[in-house]
């Protein structure tokens, strides 16, 4: 178990604040301090952190394009012929 600094402990006392970040001085990796209930909620059985399938990536790209207004750009649907 790691003991918090006074500054980290004070930051955790404000539930509406952004979770405190800590850095490993050897690797410079950043970490976020979360309450155990928040961590457990994020890692429940329903949580899926597996690689996305190509269908999921395609659907996400299509949704992003739709929100950007690209659905009205039908002229870009056709692949131009090579000269």
URUR-V845973 format. One record per residue. N is the residue number from 0. RES is the residue in three letters. SS is DSSP state (a for helix, b for strand, c for the rest). OMEGA is omega in whole degrees, 0 to 359 (999 if undefined). Layout:
BEGIN
n:res:ss:omega
N:RES:SS:OMEGA
N:RES:SS:OMEGA
END
This chain:
BEGIN
n:res:ss:omega
0:UNK:c:179
1:UNK:c:178
2:UNK:c:182
3:UNK:c:171
4:UNK:c:178
5:UNK:a:180
6:UNK:a:179
7:UNK:a:179
8:UNK:a:178
9:UNK:a:180
10:UNK:a:180
11:UNK:a:181
12:UNK:c:180
13:UNK:c:186
14:UNK:c:181
15:UNK:c:183
16:UNK:c:175
17:UNK:c:181
18:UNK:c:180
19:UNK:c:178
20:UNK:b:177
21:UNK:b:182
22:UNK:b:172
23:UNK:c:185
24:UNK:c:179
25:UNK:c:186
26:UNK:c:184
27:UNK:c:176
28:UNK:c:180
29:UNK:b:178
30:UNK:b:178
31:UNK:b:177
32:UNK:c:178
33:UNK:c:171
34:UNK:c:183
35:UNK:a:180
36:UNK:a:177
37:UNK:a:178
38:UNK:a:180
39:UNK:a:178
40:UNK:a:181
41:UNK:a:183
42:UNK:c:178
43:UNK:c:180
44:UNK:c:182
45:UNK:c:182
46:UNK:c:182
47:UNK:c:179
48:UNK:c:178
49:UNK:c:178
50:UNK:c:177
51:UNK:c:174
52:UNK:c:178
53:UNK:a:178
54:UNK:a:179
55:UNK:a:178
56:UNK:a:179
57:UNK:a:180
58:UNK:a:179
59:UNK:a:178
60:UNK:a:180
61:UNK:a:179
62:UNK:a:179
63:UNK:a:178
64:UNK:a:179
65:UNK:a:180
66:UNK:a:178
67:UNK:c:179
68:UNK:c:183
69:UNK:a:182
70:UNK:a:179
71:UNK:a:183
72:UNK:c:184
73:UNK:a:181
74:UNK:a:180
75:UNK:a:179
76:UNK:c:181
77:UNK:c:177
78:UNK:c:181
79:UNK:c:179
80:UNK:c:178
81:UNK:c:181
82:UNK:c:999
END
